[in-house]
Amino acid sequence: MEAGATIVNDVSAGLADPDMLDVVAELSGAHDLHLVLMHRRGGPADMQIDPRYDDVLTEVVAHLDARAAAAEASGVPPGRIAVAPGIGFGKRLPHNLTLLAGLSTLRARGRPVVLGVSRKAFIAHLTGAEGPADRIGGTAAAVALAVASSSVDVVRVHDVSIMKQASMVAEAIAAAARDS
C-alpha cells in the first residue's frame, strides 16, 4: 500500500490466511483499498486433479456470496468487494465454459465481477494453441464476449492494448444492438 496498491487480489477468497479479511477491513478504513475474492477449488498442488461439481455455476456463486459475506462481517465495506469466478482454478474445460456463459448470473448478485481469462489453458484445449503467447486470439474472444454481455467490470489481461481494442469494439457492437 505504501507503494500505491489499492487492490488486494485474494485467490483464496480469504481462506488461505485467517487474518486476511480483518487486515483488509482495517486498511480499507484509512485507504481506498478494494478486495477481489476469487473462487478456486483446492490449492496449487491439487486443484487440477479431477475437479468435480454438481452445478459449477451455482456452487461458485454460493461460495463467492459466502466469502463476500465473511468479508463484510470482518468490516470490509460492501462497495469495495469484487468477485472473480477463478477461470482455470480447480476447473475443467466444461466448468470454465459454463462459468463464462453464466457470468451474468454472477454479475446479478450485485458485486463487481473481475474476469481473468488471459492466455488460460482452456483456450489451448479449445484451439490447440499450446503456448501461452499463442492464446491471444482466444483471450480476445473471451474478453469481447464478456464485455459485450455487460457481465464483467474488470478484465485481468496480459496484452492490454489488444484487449482494450477488443473491448472497445465489443462495447460498440453491443450498444448498437441495444439501440436497434
Salt bridges, closest charged atoms under 4 A:
ASP32 OD1 - HIS34 ND1 3.81
ASP32 OD1 - ARG80 NH2 3.99
ASP50 OD2 - ARG52 NE 2.96
ASP50 OD1 - ARG92 NH2 2.70
GLU59 OE1 - ARG41 NH2 3.15
ASP65 OD2 - ARG109 NH2 2.52
ASP65 OD1 - ARG111 NH1 3.13
ASP153 OD2 - ARG107 NE 3.03
ASP159 OD1 - ARG119 NH2 2.80
